[in-house]
């Protein structure tokens, strides 16, 4: 099983992310970006990769998230990984609630590591909206960044989910394996 830990968002927050992605799509140029479908928007804390069974991840999730309360998060500006000169992933950041989400991710990583799981531990609160395939227009980041910065939305992070990702030619298909509600 190819697993990761993530949180979903309220419908209104997803709608806001979709509006930003639609605006970005209108300004990116034809086929420059492979866009993430709105139903796949999520906040990934850790990618665990291939595991034979989910039980160690479930135990680590339970241990790491014990006592963690719900987090109010607000969308932020537009960003890219690894850099604007060579963008691969196009994302919307989290402005308010980012420190609390980093603490949640740290605790989650401790719980998962306590179960002997290994993973890349470098969390930055963001939601990927697309994968860049071709060069973007020169003014893309300024225009789209300004638009994203003006469209703030709030959501409550109410759970952390263990998700399975199945890769298909049409893109990844996600299935929830387990969910841990936050207090």
PyMOL commands that set and color helices and strands:
alter all, ss='L'
color gray80, all
select helices_A, chain A and resi 11-28+38-40+55-65+98-114+140-149
alter helices_A, ss='H'
color red, helices_A
select strands_A, chain A and resi 2-7+33-35+43-50+71-83+86-94+126-132+154-157+159-168+171-181
alter strands_A, ss='S'
color yellow, strands_A
deselect
rebuild
show_as cartoon
